[in-house]
Structure formats: structure tokens, C-alpha cells
Amino acid sequence: MTNSNDSKPRSLLLMIAGAKGAVASTVAVAAAAMGKNPDAVLPSVTTRNSFSYIGPPQAVHMTGWDTEPGNLTECINNHGVLPESLWEPLQTDLDEMTLFEAPSADLDLKGQIEHLMQDIRTLRQRYPDAQPILIDLLPACVPNDLENTTSLDRLYAEADPGNHPDLAYVLAAIFSGVPVVNFSPNSLEIPVVLQEAIKHEVPISGCDGKTGQTYFKVVLASALKARNLFVDGWYSLNILGNADGKNLMDPHRAAGKVANKTQLLDDILGYPVGEQYGEPSHKVHIDYYPPRGDAKEAWDAIDFQGMFGLPMSIRLNFQARDSILAAPLVLDLARWMAALKMAGRTGPIPELGFYFKKPLGENPPLSFQDQIQSLKKLEKECDEKCLKLEVS
């Protein structure tokens, strides 16, 4: 299933599910800006000096799918993430990006996959020298109940693409030999998806991009654990006013994201926070607050104990631009997946846990220190294999 152009790509083709959303449209502006002024974007991309064998870091094209009827620049303007002075000079490049309508809701899962695979074939013909990467940026959905689904036939019969739209994009990419990044909070690590990724020889990473508050939670939790400071409780509140925040006001849609944010703390520390109280004392809340727009704010109240069990606390107030934090990670992950594809890695990539709240695969690194070391080791592995291919 490997495309002949996958071995030595000259550029990357980001195929984004949810291409007109706040994060994706920010990625689009970044991709367009790198063609004219790479220094405005590349300092935020941590892999800019890595993986020379997949092409220069500014050689990025963006395409994708969305249900939104407006054109891309209208969506960029409506999201309000970037001032007009940043994207207006790039409007011609943005308007020339190839964006498709999402598959019809009238199609079943198999029909949507076939529709998307045809789009992928069209894109490969249009960008013959680019390595395509599927990036899932769709909003949170109701958690799926497909964990016991082990065959495609059962998946086609049981999965409703209206409830799980990610599945069609991910499987269409896998069947086309395209690596997958699941940046969404939607769980795709069902057995049949991972089996197909291995069968079709593509890497898949995810899930739920770790951009802001949770990133610093991992850093602080790792630091507290390293000093044997016992975490007694951790209260986290997020407010944001973008479409993601509004979508997460549905408790069923928010359930997966809250679970991802909550579980990783116990995993890092090695004990359930609040066990001594008979109930969890790690609380995570997300509230939609329209005046904030994409500029979210987070508060953390951390209670911990030192020697003699004496109490101490940390208070953290984090103010950030959600999509500005996320977009460089998308660019980084696309570069990682191109390198991993070239290196011959298949299936889930747990070593990329640094980027995700709930990393796919067995035994992902949990603490911040282990995640950084894991990335260094993975980069070395890619370099050794890919540079050997270049020489041969």
C-alpha cells in the first residue's frame, strides 16, 4: 500500500479533517506564511532542525474537508484567532488551497470511506512530490462503544458515521497508505483501526493534543513526583469562548476530553489522587465563556504535602491562545509522521506521548522527563533508518 512518492518526499501535504476550524485555519495561515516569511512560524516548530530527509520545514501544503459552507478566509475572519493584518496579505494563497466538502451524511461508513479515498487519490495527483498526512481536528463527539469491534465487517455494520465522523477519515487514510494524527479527543484506538494501520503499513498517533493547561500539568506533576511531594488534590478550571468550548458544553461530548485530562495525573503520579478521601480529589471543569473567544484561561489549585504531612499549595493562572498553541504541534506531528513512515514504523506510536493527553500504544512515556527522552530516542531511530535509505 506504500505510494512510490512516500520514500523521499520534497514537501508535506496536510490533509485536515475539520479544515475550516479554528486550529486548522491557523495552520493554513502558518503554511501560507512559511512560503513568504518562514521566520514568522518556524521558531515555534520544535522539529524545524530535524528530519532533513523529508524536505525543508517550510515546504508544507494544506488541504482537507469541512462541513462549513463559507470559504477559508471567511472562516479565519470569523474565528478571530489572528488579526487581519497577519492573514490578509496571504489571502490569495489561502483561497487557492484545495478544500473539499465533507462526505454526505446520507452515506454509510463504507460509502464515506470510498468518497474520501477518491479525494485522497485526487490530492496525490495534484501534489505528486508531497507526503500526505491525515490530521484529525474534528470536534469532540460522544465517546464510542466500539472497543470490542475487531473486524471491518462488524465496524461497517455497527458504527454510525453521524456519531463517529472521525472513523471514515482515519480509515480512508489508512487504506490509502497515509499516516494518521488524531489530534481530536475522540478515541480511535479500537482494535480494528490499529490492526488496519499495521496491515497497511502506516503509523498512527494520538489522541487529544496536549496544548496548554494539560501540558503544564504534566510538567508540574512530574516535578512534584521527582521530589516525593504527595499530591492531595488538584482542581482545574478552563474557560474558553471558541467553537470547541461551545461544543464541550454537551456533557456527553465533553466526557472523553475530561477523562483524558483527569486520568493522566494518576498515571504520572502512580496513585489515585484523593484515595485517602474515598473519592477522587482531582477535579477538571470546562466552561464556555463567549467573551474569551480563542483566548482561553485556566486556573489550577494544587494541594500537596511535604515532610510530616504538612500541607502546601501552588496556584497557577494560565492565559493562552488556544489555536496558536495547537498549530505548531500539528506541524511538528506532521513532520514526525512523515519521518516515521519513511523509517518503516507502523501502527500506534506511543513514543509521541509528549504531544497527547492520551497517547496510543503500549507503555507510553508518562512523566515529562520520560517523554523528552522518548522523543530523543525516537528521532535517533528515524535518523538511523532514513539516512541509511538515502545513502542506499
C-alpha positions, 0 to 999 in steps of 0.5 A: 500500500506504500505510494512510490512518492512516500520514500523521499518526499520534497514537501508535506501535504496536510490533509485536515479533517475539520479544515475550516476550524479554528486550529486548522485555519491557523495552520493554513495561515502558518503554511501560507506564511512559511512560503513568504516569511518562514521566520514568522512560524518556524521558531515555534516548530520544535522539529524545524532542525530535524528530519532533513530527509523529508524536505525543508520545514517550510515546504508544507501544503494544506488541504482537507474537508469541512462541513462549513459552507463559507470559504477559508478566509471567511472562516479565519475572519470569523474565528478571530484567532489572528488579526487581519493584518497577519492573514490578509496579505496571504489571502490569495494563497489561502483561497487557492488551497484545495478544500473539499466538502465533507462526505454526505451524511446520507452515506454509510461508513463504507460509502464515506470511506470510498468518497474520501479515498477518491479525494485522497487519490485526487490530492496525490495527483495534484501534489505528486512530490508531497507526503500526505498526512491525515490530521484529525481536528474534528470536534469532540463527539460522544465517546464510542462503544466500539472497543470490542469491534475487531473486524471491518465487517462488524465496524461497517455494520455497527458504527454510525458515521453521524456519531463517529465522523472521525472513523471514515477519515482515519480509515480512508487514510489508512487504506490509502497508505497515509499516516494518521494524527488524531489530534481530536479527543475522540478515541480511535484506538479500537482494535480494528483501526490499529490492526488496519494501520499495521496491515497497511503499513502506516503509523498512527498517533494520538489522541487529544493534543496536549496544548496548554493547561494539560501540558503544564500539568504534566510538567508540574506533576512530574516535578512534584513526583521527582521530589516525593511531594504527595499530591492531595488534590488538584482542581482545574478550571478552563474557560474558553469562548471558541467553537470547541468550548461551545461544543464541550458544553454537551456533557456527553461530548465533553466526557472523553476530553475530561477523562483524558485530562483527569486520568493522566495525573494518576498515571504520572503520579502512580496513585489515585489522587484523593484515595485517602478521601474515598473519592477522587480529589482531582477535579477538571471543569470546562466552561464556555465563556463567549467573551474569551473567544480563542483566548482561553484561561485556566486556573489550577489549585494544587494541594500537596504535602511535604515532610510530616504531612504538612500541607502546601499549595501552588496556584497557577493562572494560565492565559493562552491562545488556544489555536496558536498553541495547537498549530505548531504541534500539528506541524511538528506531528506532521513532520514526525509522521512523515519521518516515521513512515519513511523509517518503516514504523507502523501502527500506534506510536506511543513514543509521541506521548509528549504531544497527547493527553492520551497517547496510543500504544503500549507503555507510553512515556508518562512523566515529562522527563520520560517523554523528552527522552522518548522523543530523543530516542525516537528521532535517533531511530528515524535518523538511523533508518532514513539516512541509511535509505538515502545513502542506499 
